[in-house]
Amino acid sequence: MRAEKLPISLTPEAITLIDRYRATYAIKSRSQVIEHALRKLRDEELESAYREAAITDAADWDATLSDGLSDETW
């Protein structure tokens, strides 16, 4: 995988958090900790989007269920 260096500025508290997480989970680099955090953020956003879509789809499905068909049609 191709990686690109990106200079960023973080607070001392954020750096401490990254270093503690890295030590606790034996992660090789700060970059890997940040990549892990970004994957978690993406996963949370995807989960939220899927949950919202499921609610919308459920309402559409309820409307479809009452479209005039019955079990006797089959």
All heavy atoms as a GROMACS GRO file, in nm:
protein
  593
    1MET      N    1   0.084  -0.116   0.000
    1MET     CA    2   0.000   0.000   0.000
    1MET      C    3   0.089   0.124   0.000
    1MET      O    4   0.185   0.133   0.076
    1MET     CB    5  -0.092  -0.002   0.123
    1MET     CG    6  -0.168   0.125   0.139
    1MET     SD    7  -0.305   0.126   0.257
    1MET     CE    8  -0.232   0.083   0.410
    2ARG      N    9   0.054   0.217  -0.084
    2ARG     CA   10   0.129   0.341  -0.094
    2ARG      C   11   0.086   0.435   0.018
    2ARG      O   12  -0.032   0.457   0.040
    2ARG     CB   13   0.103   0.406  -0.229
    2ARG     CG   14   0.181   0.531  -0.251
    2ARG     CD   15   0.160   0.584  -0.393
    2ARG     NE   16   0.210   0.718  -0.398
    2ARG     CZ   17   0.134   0.826  -0.403
    2ARG    NH1   18   0.004   0.816  -0.410
    2ARG    NH2   19   0.188   0.945  -0.405
    3ALA      N   20   0.183   0.491   0.088
    3ALA     CA   21   0.153   0.585   0.195
    3ALA      C   22   0.209   0.721   0.159
    3ALA      O   23   0.310   0.732   0.092
    3ALA     CB   24   0.214   0.536   0.326
    4GLU      N   25   0.140   0.822   0.204
    4GLU     CA   26   0.183   0.959   0.180
    4GLU      C   27   0.206   1.026   0.314
    4GLU      O   28   0.124   1.014   0.405
    4GLU     CB   29   0.075   1.034   0.102
    4GLU     CG   30   0.114   1.173   0.064
    4GLU     CD   31   0.009   1.240  -0.022
    4GLU    OE1   32  -0.066   1.170  -0.091
    4GLU    OE2   33   0.002   1.364  -0.017
    5LYS      N   34   0.318   1.094   0.328
    5LYS     CA   35   0.345   1.166   0.451
    5LYS      C   36   0.259   1.291   0.456
    5LYS      O   37   0.241   1.360   0.356
    5LYS     CB   38   0.493   1.205   0.460
    5LYS     CG   39   0.582   1.086   0.483
    5LYS     CD   40   0.723   1.131   0.515
    5LYS     CE   41   0.809   1.011   0.537
    5LYS     NZ   42   0.842   0.991   0.676
    6LEU      N   43   0.205   1.316   0.574
    6LEU     CA   44   0.115   1.428   0.591
    6LEU      C   45   0.150   1.497   0.723
    6LEU      O   46   0.128   1.440   0.830
    6LEU     CB   47  -0.030   1.378   0.594
    6LEU     CG   48  -0.138   1.480   0.613
    6LEU    CD1   49  -0.149   1.570   0.491
    6LEU    CD2   50  -0.270   1.408   0.635
    7PRO      N   51   0.203   1.618   0.717
    7PRO     CA   52   0.233   1.687   0.843
    7PRO      C   53   0.104   1.735   0.908
    7PRO      O   54   0.020   1.797   0.843
    7PRO     CB   55   0.321   1.804   0.800
    7PRO     CG   56   0.290   1.826   0.656
    7PRO     CD   57   0.244   1.693   0.601
    8ILE      N   58   0.087   1.702   1.033
    8ILE     CA   59  -0.031   1.746   1.108
    8ILE      C   60   0.012   1.801   1.243
    8ILE      O   61   0.121   1.769   1.292
    8ILE     CB   62  -0.134   1.633   1.128
    8ILE    CG1   63  -0.074   1.518   1.208
    8ILE    CG2   64  -0.188   1.584   0.996
    8ILE    CD1   65  -0.175   1.415   1.251
    9SER      N   66  -0.072   1.880   1.303
    9SER     CA   67  -0.047   1.934   1.436
    9SER      C   68  -0.151   1.876   1.530
    9SER      O   69  -0.271   1.878   1.500
    9SER     CB   70  -0.058   2.086   1.435
    9SER     OG   71   0.038   2.141   1.348
   10LEU      N   72  -0.105   1.825   1.642
   10LEU     CA   73  -0.194   1.768   1.743
   10LEU      C   74  -0.163   1.828   1.878
   10LEU      O   75  -0.050   1.868   1.905
   10LEU     CB   76  -0.177   1.616   1.749
   10LEU     CG   77  -0.210   1.536   1.624
   10LEU    CD1   78  -0.166   1.392   1.640
   10LEU    CD2   79  -0.357   1.544   1.594
   11THR      N   80  -0.263   1.828   1.964
   11THR     CA   81  -0.242   1.875   2.100
   11THR      C   82  -0.157   1.773   2.176
   11THR      O   83  -0.154   1.654   2.139
   11THR     CB   84  -0.376   1.893   2.173
   11THR    OG1   85  -0.438   1.765   2.184
   11THR    CG2   86  -0.467   1.991   2.100
   12PRO      N   87  -0.092   1.817   2.282
   12PRO     CA   88  -0.016   1.722   2.364
   12PRO      C   89  -0.105   1.609   2.418
   12PRO      O   90  -0.062   1.494   2.428
   12PRO     CB   91   0.039   1.808   2.479
   12PRO     CG   92   0.046   1.946   2.422
   12PRO     CD   93  -0.071   1.956   2.327
   13GLU      N   94  -0.232   1.641   2.447
   13GLU     CA   95  -0.325   1.539   2.498
   13GLU      C   96  -0.352   1.432   2.392
   13GLU      O   97  -0.359   1.313   2.423
   13GLU     CB   98  -0.456   1.604   2.542
   13GLU     CG   99  -0.444   1.694   2.662
   13GLU     CD  100  -0.397   1.836   2.628
   13GLU    OE1  101  -0.390   1.872   2.508
   13GLU    OE2  102  -0.365   1.910   2.722
   14ALA      N  103  -0.367   1.475   2.267
   14ALA     CA  104  -0.392   1.379   2.159
   14ALA      C  105  -0.270   1.290   2.139
   14ALA      O  106  -0.284   1.168   2.118
   14ALA     CB  107  -0.426   1.453   2.030
   15ILE      N  108  -0.152   1.346   2.146
   15ILE     CA  109  -0.030   1.268   2.130
   15ILE      C  110  -0.016   1.167   2.244
   15ILE      O  111   0.019   1.050   2.221
   15ILE     CB  112   0.093   1.360   2.121
   15ILE    CG1  113   0.085   1.443   1.993
   15ILE    CG2  114   0.223   1.280   2.125
   15ILE    CD1  115   0.185   1.555   1.985
   16THR      N  116  -0.047   1.210   2.365
   16THR     CA  117  -0.043   1.119   2.480
   16THR      C  118  -0.141   1.004   2.460
   16THR      O  119  -0.107   0.887   2.485
   16THR     CB  120  -0.074   1.195   2.610
   16THR    OG1  121   0.025   1.296   2.629
   16THR    CG2  122  -0.075   1.101   2.729
   17LEU      N  123  -0.261   1.035   2.414
   17LEU     CA  124  -0.362   0.932   2.388
   17LEU      C  125  -0.311   0.833   2.282
   17LEU      O  126  -0.323   0.711   2.299
   17LEU     CB  127  -0.492   0.996   2.342
   17LEU     CG  128  -0.604   0.900   2.303
   17LEU    CD1  129  -0.648   0.817   2.422
   17LEU    CD2  130  -0.720   0.979   2.246
   18ILE      N  131  -0.255   0.884   2.175
   18ILE     CA  132  -0.201   0.797   2.069
   18ILE      C  133  -0.091   0.708   2.124
   18ILE      O  134  -0.090   0.587   2.099
   18ILE     CB  135  -0.149   0.882   1.951
   18ILE    CG1  136  -0.266   0.948   1.877
   18ILE    CG2  137  -0.065   0.798   1.855
   18ILE    CD1  138  -0.224   1.055   1.778
   19ASP      N  139   0.000   0.766   2.199
   19ASP     CA  140   0.112   0.688   2.254
   19ASP      C  141   0.066   0.582   2.354
   19ASP      O  142   0.116   0.470   2.354
   19ASP     CB  143   0.216   0.780   2.316
   19ASP     CG  144   0.293   0.860   2.211
   19ASP    OD1  145   0.294   0.819   2.092
   19ASP    OD2  146   0.352   0.964   2.248
   20ARG      N  147  -0.033   0.616   2.436
   20ARG     CA  148  -0.086   0.516   2.531
   20ARG      C  149  -0.156   0.402   2.457
   20ARG      O  150  -0.138   0.285   2.491
   20ARG     CB  151  -0.186   0.582   2.626
   20ARG     CG  152  -0.123   0.660   2.736
   20ARG     CD  153  -0.228   0.706   2.836
   20ARG     NE  154  -0.172   0.804   2.926
   20ARG     CZ  155  -0.240   0.899   2.984
   20ARG    NH1  156  -0.370   0.910   2.964
   20ARG    NH2  157  -0.182   0.984   3.065
   21TYR      N  158  -0.234   0.438   2.357
   21TYR     CA  159  -0.304   0.335   2.279
   21TYR      C  160  -0.203   0.244   2.210
   21TYR      O  161  -0.216   0.122   2.209
   21TYR     CB  162  -0.396   0.401   2.177
   21TYR     CG  163  -0.495   0.305   2.114
   21TYR    CD1  164  -0.619   0.285   2.171
   21TYR    CD2  165  -0.462   0.233   1.999
   21TYR    CE1  166  -0.710   0.196   2.115
   21TYR    CE2  167  -0.552   0.144   1.943
   21TYR     CZ  168  -0.675   0.126   2.001
   21TYR     OH  169  -0.763   0.037   1.945
   22ARG      N  170  -0.101   0.305   2.152
   22ARG     CA  171   0.003   0.229   2.083
   22ARG      C  172   0.072   0.132   2.178
   22ARG      O  173   0.093   0.015   2.145
   22ARG     CB  174   0.105   0.327   2.023
   22ARG     CG  175   0.198   0.263   1.924
   22ARG     CD  176   0.290   0.366   1.868
   22ARG     NE  177   0.417   0.344   1.935
   22ARG     CZ  178   0.519   0.425   1.931
   22ARG    NH1  179   0.512   0.538   1.868
   22ARG    NH2  180   0.630   0.394   1.991
   23ALA      N  181   0.106   0.177   2.298
   23ALA     CA  182   0.173   0.092   2.395
   23ALA      C  183   0.080  -0.019   2.444
   23ALA      O  184   0.120  -0.135   2.456
   23ALA     CB  185   0.222   0.175   2.512
   24THR      N  186  -0.044   0.015   2.471
   24THR     CA  187  -0.141  -0.082   2.523
   24THR      C  188  -0.167  -0.195   2.425
   24THR      O  189  -0.176  -0.312   2.464
   24THR     CB  190  -0.274  -0.013   2.557
   24THR    OG1  191  -0.250   0.088   2.655
   24THR    CG2  192  -0.376  -0.112   2.610
   25TYR      N  193  -0.177  -0.164   2.298
   25TYR     CA  194  -0.213  -0.263   2.196
   25TYR      C  195  -0.095  -0.305   2.108
   25TYR      O  196  -0.115  -0.370   2.006
   25TYR     CB  197  -0.329  -0.211   2.111
   25TYR     CG  198  -0.453  -0.194   2.193
   25TYR    CD1  199  -0.489  -0.069   2.243
   25TYR    CD2  200  -0.533  -0.304   2.225
   25TYR    CE1  201  -0.602  -0.054   2.322
   25TYR    CE2  202  -0.647  -0.288   2.303
   25TYR     CZ  203  -0.680  -0.164   2.351
   25TYR     OH  204  -0.793  -0.149   2.428
   26ALA      N  205   0.027  -0.271   2.151
   26ALA     CA  206   0.150  -0.311   2.081
   26ALA      C  207   0.144  -0.278   1.931
   26ALA      O  208   0.175  -0.360   1.846
   26ALA     CB  209   0.179  -0.459   2.103
   27ILE      N  210   0.101  -0.157   1.903
   27ILE     CA  211   0.095  -0.110   1.765
   27ILE      C  212   0.230  -0.048   1.731
   27ILE      O  213   0.290   0.022   1.813
   27ILE     CB  214  -0.022  -0.012   1.747
   27ILE    CG1  215  -0.154  -0.086   1.774
   27ILE    CG2  216  -0.022   0.050   1.609
   27ILE    CD1  217  -0.276   0.002   1.774
   28LYS      N  218   0.277  -0.072   1.610
   28LYS     CA  219   0.412  -0.033   1.572
   28LYS      C  220   0.435   0.117   1.561
   28LYS      O  221   0.544   0.165   1.590
   28LYS     CB  222   0.451  -0.099   1.440
   28LYS     CG  223   0.464  -0.249   1.450
   28LYS     CD  224   0.502  -0.308   1.317
   28LYS     CE  225   0.509  -0.459   1.326
   28LYS     NZ  226   0.545  -0.519   1.198
   29SER      N  227   0.335   0.191   1.515
   29SER     CA  228   0.359   0.333   1.490
   29SER      C  229   0.237   0.418   1.525
   29SER      O  230   0.125   0.369   1.533
   29SER     CB  231   0.396   0.356   1.344
   29SER     OG  232   0.283   0.333   1.261
   30ARG      N  233   0.263   0.546   1.540
   30ARG     CA  234   0.154   0.641   1.562
   30ARG      C  235   0.062   0.644   1.440
   30ARG      O  236  -0.059   0.657   1.454
   30ARG     CB  237   0.210   0.780   1.587
   30ARG     CG  238   0.276   0.797   1.722
   30ARG     CD  239   0.341   0.933   1.732
   30ARG     NE  240   0.384   0.962   1.868
   30ARG     CZ  241   0.460   1.065   1.901
   30ARG    NH1  242   0.503   1.148   1.806
   30ARG    NH2  243   0.494   1.085   2.026
   31SER      N  244   0.121   0.632   1.322
   31SER     CA  245   0.041   0.634   1.199
   31SER      C  246  -0.061   0.521   1.199
   31SER      O  247  -0.176   0.539   1.156
   31SER     CB  248   0.131   0.621   1.076
   31SER     OG  249   0.211   0.736   1.061
   32GLN      N  250  -0.021   0.403   1.246
   32GLN     CA  251  -0.114   0.291   1.251
   32GLN      C  252  -0.228   0.316   1.348
   32GLN      O  253  -0.342   0.276   1.324
   32GLN     CB  254  -0.041   0.162   1.286
   32GLN     CG  255   0.046   0.111   1.174
   32GLN     CD  256   0.121  -0.016   1.212
   32GLN    OE1  257   0.152  -0.038   1.330
   32GLN    NE2  258   0.148  -0.099   1.114
   33VAL      N  259  -0.199   0.385   1.458
   33VAL     CA  260  -0.305   0.420   1.554
   33VAL      C  261  -0.405   0.515   1.488
   33VAL      O  262  -0.526   0.496   1.499
   33VAL     CB  263  -0.245   0.485   1.682
   33VAL    CG1  264  -0.357   0.537   1.773
   33VAL    CG2  265  -0.157   0.386   1.757
   34ILE      N  266  -0.355   0.614   1.417
   34ILE     CA  267  -0.442   0.710   1.350
   34ILE      C  268  -0.523   0.641   1.241
   34ILE      O  269  -0.643   0.665   1.225
   34ILE     CB  270  -0.361   0.829   1.297
   34ILE    CG1  271  -0.307   0.908   1.416
   34ILE    CG2  272  -0.445   0.917   1.206
   34ILE    CD1  273  -0.205   1.015   1.381
   35GLU      N  274  -0.461   0.552   1.164
   35GLU     CA  275  -0.534   0.476   1.062
   35GLU      C  276  -0.645   0.394   1.125
   35GLU      O  277  -0.757   0.387   1.072
   35GLU     CB  278  -0.439   0.386   0.984
   35GLU     CG  279  -0.350   0.461   0.887
   35GLU     CD  280  -0.251   0.371   0.815
   35GLU    OE1  281  -0.262   0.246   0.825
   35GLU    OE2  282  -0.162   0.426   0.750
   36HIS      N  283  -0.617   0.332   1.238
   36HIS     CA  284  -0.717   0.252   1.310
   36HIS      C  285  -0.834   0.342   1.352
   36HIS      O  286  -0.951   0.305   1.335
   36HIS     CB  287  -0.653   0.186   1.432
   36HIS     CG  288  -0.747   0.110   1.518
   36HIS    ND1  289  -0.796  -0.014   1.484
   36HIS    CD2  290  -0.802   0.140   1.638
   36HIS    CE1  291  -0.879  -0.056   1.578
   36HIS    NE2  292  -0.883   0.036   1.673
   37ALA      N  293  -0.803   0.459   1.405
   37ALA     CA  294  -0.907   0.552   1.449
   37ALA      C  295  -0.992   0.597   1.330
   37ALA      O  296  -1.115   0.607   1.341
   37ALA     CB  297  -0.844   0.673   1.518
   38LEU      N  298  -0.930   0.622   1.217
   38LEU     CA  299  -1.004   0.664   1.098
   38LEU      C  300  -1.094   0.552   1.047
   38LEU      O  301  -1.207   0.579   1.003
   38LEU     CB  302  -0.909   0.711   0.989
   38LEU     CG  303  -0.836   0.843   1.021
   38LEU    CD1  304  -0.728   0.870   0.916
   38LEU    CD2  305  -0.933   0.957   1.030
   39ARG      N  306  -1.048   0.427   1.051
   39ARG     CA  307  -1.133   0.314   1.011
   39ARG      C  308  -1.254   0.304   1.103
   39ARG      O  309  -1.366   0.280   1.058
   39ARG     CB  310  -1.054   0.184   1.014
   39ARG     CG  311  -0.971   0.159   0.890
   39ARG     CD  312  -0.919   0.016   0.882
   39ARG     NE  313  -0.842  -0.023   0.998
   39ARG     CZ  314  -0.711  -0.001   1.014
   39ARG    NH1  315  -0.643   0.062   0.921
   39ARG    NH2  316  -0.648  -0.041   1.122
   40LYS      N  317  -1.232   0.321   1.233
   40LYS     CA  318  -1.343   0.317   1.329
   40LYS      C  319  -1.444   0.428   1.300
   40LYS      O  320  -1.565   0.405   1.305
   40LYS     CB  321  -1.291   0.331   1.473
   40LYS     CG  322  -1.218   0.212   1.524
   40LYS     CD  323  -1.316   0.103   1.555
   40LYS     CE  324  -1.252  -0.001   1.643
   40LYS     NZ  325  -1.344  -0.109   1.672
   41LEU      N  326  -1.396   0.546   1.269
   41LEU     CA  327  -1.483   0.658   1.236
   41LEU      C  328  -1.565   0.627   1.112
   41LEU      O  329  -1.686   0.648   1.109
   41LEU     CB  330  -1.400   0.785   1.216
   41LEU     CG  331  -1.476   0.912   1.178
   41LEU    CD1  332  -1.575   0.950   1.287
   41LEU    CD2  333  -1.378   1.025   1.153
   42ARG      N  334  -1.499   0.573   1.009
   42ARG     CA  335  -1.570   0.536   0.886
   42ARG      C  336  -1.674   0.430   0.914
   42ARG      O  337  -1.788   0.438   0.868
   42ARG     CB  338  -1.472   0.485   0.781
   42ARG     CG  339  -1.538   0.448   0.649
   42ARG     CD  340  -1.452   0.363   0.560
   42ARG     NE  341  -1.424   0.238   0.629
   42ARG     CZ  342  -1.308   0.174   0.621
   42ARG    NH1  343  -1.211   0.219   0.550
   42ARG    NH2  344  -1.291   0.060   0.686
   43ASP      N  345  -1.639   0.330   0.995
   43ASP     CA  346  -1.732   0.222   1.029
   43ASP      C  347  -1.854   0.277   1.104
   43ASP      O  348  -1.967   0.234   1.078
   43ASP     CB  349  -1.664   0.114   1.112
   43ASP     CG  350  -1.562   0.034   1.032
   43ASP    OD1  351  -1.558   0.048   0.908
   43ASP    OD2  352  -1.484  -0.040   1.095
   44GLU      N  353  -1.831   0.370   1.196
   44GLU     CA  354  -1.943   0.431   1.269
   44GLU      C  355  -2.036   0.505   1.174
   44GLU      O  356  -2.158   0.495   1.186
   44GLU     CB  357  -1.891   0.530   1.374
   44GLU     CG  358  -1.843   0.468   1.501
   44GLU     CD  359  -1.798   0.573   1.600
   44GLU    OE1  360  -1.836   0.692   1.586
   44GLU    OE2  361  -1.724   0.538   1.693
   45GLU      N  362  -1.978   0.579   1.080
   45GLU     CA  363  -2.060   0.654   0.984
   45GLU      C  364  -2.138   0.559   0.893
   45GLU      O  365  -2.254   0.582   0.863
   45GLU     CB  366  -1.973   0.748   0.903
   45GLU     CG  367  -1.924   0.865   0.985
   45GLU     CD  368  -1.835   0.960   0.906
   45GLU    OE1  369  -1.795   0.927   0.792
   45GLU    OE2  370  -1.804   1.068   0.960
   46LEU      N  371  -2.074   0.449   0.850
   46LEU     CA  372  -2.143   0.351   0.767
   46LEU      C  373  -2.256   0.285   0.844
   46LEU      O  374  -2.366   0.266   0.792
   46LEU     CB  375  -2.046   0.245   0.716
   46LEU     CG  376  -1.956   0.286   0.602
   46LEU    CD1  377  -1.852   0.176   0.574
   46LEU    CD2  378  -2.036   0.314   0.477
   47GLU      N  379  -2.230   0.250   0.969
   47GLU     CA  380  -2.332   0.186   1.052
   47GLU      C  381  -2.452   0.279   1.068
   47GLU      O  382  -2.567   0.237   1.057
   47GLU     CB  383  -2.274   0.151   1.188
   47GLU     CG  384  -2.370   0.077   1.278
   47GLU     CD  385  -2.306   0.039   1.411
   47GLU    OE1  386  -2.186   0.009   1.414
   47GLU    OE2  387  -2.380   0.041   1.511
   48SER      N  388  -2.424   0.406   1.091
   48SER     CA  389  -2.532   0.504   1.105
   48SER      C  390  -2.611   0.517   0.975
   48SER      O  391  -2.735   0.522   0.978
   48SER     CB  392  -2.473   0.639   1.145
   48SER     OG  393  -2.574   0.737   1.152
   49ALA      N  394  -2.542   0.520   0.863
   49ALA     CA  395  -2.609   0.530   0.733
   49ALA      C  396  -2.695   0.407   0.706
   49ALA      O  397  -2.808   0.418   0.657
   49ALA     CB  398  -2.507   0.550   0.622
   50TYR      N  399  -2.643   0.288   0.737
   50TYR     CA  400  -2.721   0.165   0.718
   50TYR      C  401  -2.844   0.163   0.808
   50TYR      O  402  -2.952   0.122   0.768
   50TYR     CB  403  -2.635   0.041   0.745
   50TYR     CG  404  -2.540   0.007   0.634
   50TYR    CD1  405  -2.407  -0.020   0.660
   50TYR    CD2  406  -2.583  -0.001   0.502
   50TYR    CE1  407  -2.319  -0.052   0.558
   50TYR    CE2  408  -2.497  -0.033   0.399
   50TYR     CZ  409  -2.365  -0.059   0.428
   50TYR     OH  410  -2.279  -0.092   0.326
   51ARG      N  411  -2.826   0.209   0.933
   51ARG     CA  412  -2.939   0.212   1.026
   51ARG      C  413  -3.047   0.307   0.975
   51ARG      O  414  -3.165   0.274   0.976
   51ARG     CB  415  -2.890   0.255   1.164
   51ARG     CG  416  -2.992   0.235   1.274
   51ARG     CD  417  -2.940   0.272   1.413
   51ARG     NE  418  -2.815   0.208   1.446
   51ARG     CZ  419  -2.699   0.273   1.465
   51ARG    NH1  420  -2.693   0.402   1.455
   51ARG    NH2  421  -2.589   0.207   1.496
   52GLU      N  422  -3.006   0.423   0.927
   52GLU     CA  423  -3.101   0.520   0.873
   52GLU      C  424  -3.171   0.464   0.749
   52GLU      O  425  -3.292   0.480   0.732
   52GLU     CB  426  -3.028   0.650   0.839
   52GLU     CG  427  -3.120   0.762   0.798
   52GLU     CD  428  -3.045   0.891   0.776
   52GLU    OE1  429  -2.956   0.922   0.857
   52GLU    OE2  430  -3.076   0.960   0.678
   53ALA      N  431  -3.096   0.398   0.663
   53ALA     CA  432  -3.155   0.339   0.542
   53ALA      C  433  -3.253   0.229   0.580
   53ALA      O  434  -3.358   0.215   0.516
   53ALA     CB  435  -3.045   0.285   0.452
   54ALA      N  436  -3.222   0.152   0.681
   54ALA     CA  437  -3.312   0.044   0.723
   54ALA      C  438  -3.444   0.100   0.772
   54ALA      O  439  -3.550   0.043   0.745
   54ALA     CB  440  -3.245  -0.041   0.831
   55ILE      N  441  -3.440   0.211   0.842
   55ILE     CA  442  -3.563   0.273   0.891
   55ILE      C  443  -3.647   0.321   0.773
   55ILE      O  444  -3.767   0.297   0.767
   55ILE     CB  445  -3.531   0.389   0.987
   55ILE    CG1  446  -3.471   0.334   1.116
   55ILE    CG2  447  -3.655   0.473   1.015
   55ILE    CD1  448  -3.411   0.440   1.206
   56THR      N  449  -3.582   0.384   0.677
   56THR     CA  450  -3.652   0.432   0.558
   56THR      C  451  -3.708   0.315   0.478
   56THR      O  452  -3.823   0.318   0.434
   56THR     CB  453  -3.556   0.514   0.469
   56THR    OG1  454  -3.506   0.622   0.546
   56THR    CG2  455  -3.626   0.568   0.347
   57ASP      N  456  -3.626   0.210   0.460
   57ASP     CA  457  -3.671   0.093   0.385
   57ASP      C  458  -3.786   0.023   0.455
   57ASP      O  459  -3.876  -0.029   0.390
   57ASP     CB  460  -3.555  -0.005   0.365
   57ASP     CG  461  -3.452   0.046   0.265
   57ASP    OD1  462  -3.481   0.145   0.195
   57ASP    OD2  463  -3.342  -0.012   0.259
   58ALA      N  464  -3.785   0.021   0.588
   58ALA     CA  465  -3.892  -0.044   0.662
   58ALA      C  466  -4.025   0.026   0.635
   58ALA      O  467  -4.128  -0.040   0.617
   58ALA     CB  468  -3.861  -0.045   0.812
   59ALA      N  469  -4.024   0.158   0.630
   59ALA     CA  470  -4.147   0.231   0.603
   59ALA      C  471  -4.195   0.201   0.460
   59ALA      O  472  -4.315   0.181   0.437
   59ALA     CB  473  -4.124   0.381   0.620
   60ASP      N  474  -4.102   0.195   0.365
   60ASP     CA  475  -4.139   0.162   0.227
   60ASP      C  476  -4.193   0.019   0.219
   60ASP      O  477  -4.287  -0.009   0.145
   60ASP     CB  478  -4.019   0.177   0.134
   60ASP     CG  479  -3.977   0.322   0.117
   60ASP    OD1  480  -4.058   0.412   0.149
   60ASP    OD2  481  -3.862   0.346   0.074
   61TRP      N  482  -4.132  -0.072   0.292
   61TRP     CA  483  -4.176  -0.210   0.291
   61TRP      C  484  -4.316  -0.224   0.349
   61TRP      O  485  -4.399  -0.298   0.296
   61TRP     CB  486  -4.077  -0.297   0.368
   61TRP     CG  487  -4.112  -0.442   0.370
   61TRP    CD1  488  -4.155  -0.514   0.476
   61TRP    CD2  489  -4.112  -0.532   0.259
   61TRP    NE1  490  -4.179  -0.644   0.439
   61TRP    CE2  491  -4.154  -0.657   0.307
   61TRP    CE3  492  -4.081  -0.519   0.125
   61TRP    CZ2  493  -4.166  -0.769   0.225
   61TRP    CZ3  494  -4.092  -0.631   0.043
   61TRP    CH2  495  -4.133  -0.754   0.093
   62ASP      N  496  -4.344  -0.151   0.457
   62ASP     CA  497  -4.478  -0.154   0.516
   62ASP      C  498  -4.583  -0.109   0.414
   62ASP      O  499  -4.691  -0.167   0.405
   62ASP     CB  500  -4.485  -0.066   0.640
   62ASP     CG  501  -4.410  -0.127   0.758
   62ASP    OD1  502  -4.383  -0.249   0.754
   62ASP    OD2  503  -4.378  -0.052   0.852
   63ALA      N  504  -4.551  -0.008   0.336
   63ALA     CA  505  -4.644   0.040   0.234
   63ALA      C  506  -4.663  -0.066   0.126
   63ALA      O  507  -4.774  -0.086   0.076
   63ALA     CB  508  -4.592   0.169   0.172
   64THR      N  509  -4.558  -0.137   0.092
   64THR     CA  510  -4.565  -0.240  -0.011
   64THR      C  511  -4.648  -0.359   0.036
   64THR      O  512  -4.722  -0.419  -0.042
   64THR     CB  513  -4.423  -0.289  -0.047
   64THR    OG1  514  -4.347  -0.177  -0.091
   64THR    CG2  515  -4.425  -0.395  -0.154
   65LEU      N  516  -4.639  -0.391   0.163
   65LEU     CA  517  -4.715  -0.504   0.217
   65LEU      C  518  -4.865  -0.484   0.203
   65LEU      O  519  -4.939  -0.581   0.189
   65LEU     CB  520  -4.680  -0.527   0.364
   65LEU     CG  521  -4.542  -0.588   0.390
   65LEU    CD1  522  -4.517  -0.595   0.541
   65LEU    CD2  523  -4.530  -0.725   0.328
   66SER      N  524  -4.907  -0.361   0.205
   66SER     CA  525  -5.050  -0.336   0.197
   66SER      C  526  -5.091  -0.291   0.056
   66SER      O  527  -5.183  -0.213   0.039
   66SER     CB  528  -5.089  -0.228   0.299
   66SER     OG  529  -5.021  -0.108   0.270
   67ASP      N  530  -5.027  -0.346  -0.045
   67ASP     CA  531  -5.056  -0.303  -0.183
   67ASP      C  532  -5.171  -0.378  -0.247
   67ASP      O  533  -5.193  -0.370  -0.367
   67ASP     CB  534  -4.931  -0.312  -0.270
   67ASP     CG  535  -4.885  -0.455  -0.293
   67ASP    OD1  536  -4.948  -0.547  -0.239
   67ASP    OD2  537  -4.787  -0.474  -0.366
   68GLY      N  538  -5.246  -0.453  -0.169
   68GLY     CA  539  -5.364  -0.521  -0.223
   68GLY      C  540  -5.345  -0.669  -0.246
   68GLY      O  541  -5.441  -0.740  -0.274
   69LEU      N  542  -5.223  -0.718  -0.236
   69LEU     CA  543  -5.201  -0.862  -0.254
   69LEU      C  544  -5.228  -0.935  -0.124
   69LEU      O  545  -5.206  -0.884  -0.016
   69LEU     CB  546  -5.057  -0.888  -0.299
   69LEU     CG  547  -5.017  -0.827  -0.434
   69LEU    CD1  548  -4.870  -0.856  -0.461
   69LEU    CD2  549  -5.104  -0.884  -0.545
   70SER      N  550  -5.274  -1.057  -0.135
   70SER     CA  551  -5.296  -1.137  -0.016
   70SER      C  552  -5.229  -1.272  -0.038
   70SER      O  553  -5.186  -1.305  -0.147
   70SER     CB  554  -5.445  -1.155   0.012
   70SER     OG  555  -5.502  -1.235  -0.091
   71ASP      N  556  -5.225  -1.352   0.066
   71ASP     CA  557  -5.168  -1.486   0.056
   71ASP      C  558  -5.244  -1.571  -0.044
   71ASP      O  559  -5.189  -1.662  -0.104
   71ASP     CB  560  -5.167  -1.555   0.195
   71ASP     CG  561  -5.066  -1.491   0.287
   71ASP    OD1  562  -4.972  -1.426   0.239
   71ASP    OD2  563  -5.082  -1.507   0.410
   72GLU      N  564  -5.371  -1.544  -0.063
   72GLU     CA  565  -5.453  -1.623  -0.154
   72GLU      C  566  -5.411  -1.606  -0.300
   72GLU      O  567  -5.440  -1.690  -0.382
   72GLU     CB  568  -5.600  -1.584  -0.138
   72GLU     CG  569  -5.655  -1.620  -0.001
   72GLU     CD  570  -5.797  -1.570   0.018
   72GLU    OE1  571  -5.862  -1.532  -0.082
   72GLU    OE2  572  -5.843  -1.569   0.133
   73THR      N  573  -5.344  -1.496  -0.328
   73THR     CA  574  -5.300  -1.470  -0.466
   73THR      C  575  -5.199  -1.574  -0.510
   73THR      O  576  -5.193  -1.612  -0.625
   73THR     CB  577  -5.238  -1.329  -0.475
   73THR    OG1  578  -5.332  -1.235  -0.427
   73THR    CG2  579  -5.201  -1.296  -0.618
   74TRP      N  580  -5.120  -1.622  -0.420
   74TRP     CA  581  -5.016  -1.720  -0.454
   74TRP      C  582  -5.078  -1.854  -0.467
   74TRP      O  583  -5.048  -1.947  -0.516
   74TRP     CB  584  -4.907  -1.722  -0.345
   74TRP     CG  585  -4.842  -1.589  -0.334
   74TRP    CD1  586  -4.869  -1.493  -0.241
   74TRP    CD2  587  -4.744  -1.532  -0.420
   74TRP    NE1  588  -4.793  -1.383  -0.263
   74TRP    CE2  589  -4.714  -1.403  -0.372
   74TRP    CE3  590  -4.677  -1.576  -0.534
   74TRP    CZ2  591  -4.623  -1.322  -0.432
   74TRP    CZ3  592  -4.584  -1.493  -0.593
   74TRP    CH2  593  -4.558  -1.367  -0.543
   0.00000   0.00000   0.00000
